[in-house]
Amino acid sequence: MNPLVKACHNCKVYINLDASYEGQKLEKAFDSKHRGHMVQVVQFAEIKDKYKLYEP
């Protein structure tokens, strides 16, 4: 199985998507920081070598 991630194509960073409370808080912070950027939900395999994990 290939997990889904949310990636910012402008900044070359991504977050893992999950339904936990902490995951939702991280996604909200990610969306706030990358508002106006090209953000897309993709499979991890598509970006694994090109993007790095987002750290708030």
Secondary structure, 3 states (H helix, E strand, C coil): CCCEEEEECCCCEEEECCCCHHHHHHHHHHHHHCCCCCEEEEEHHHHCCCCEECCC
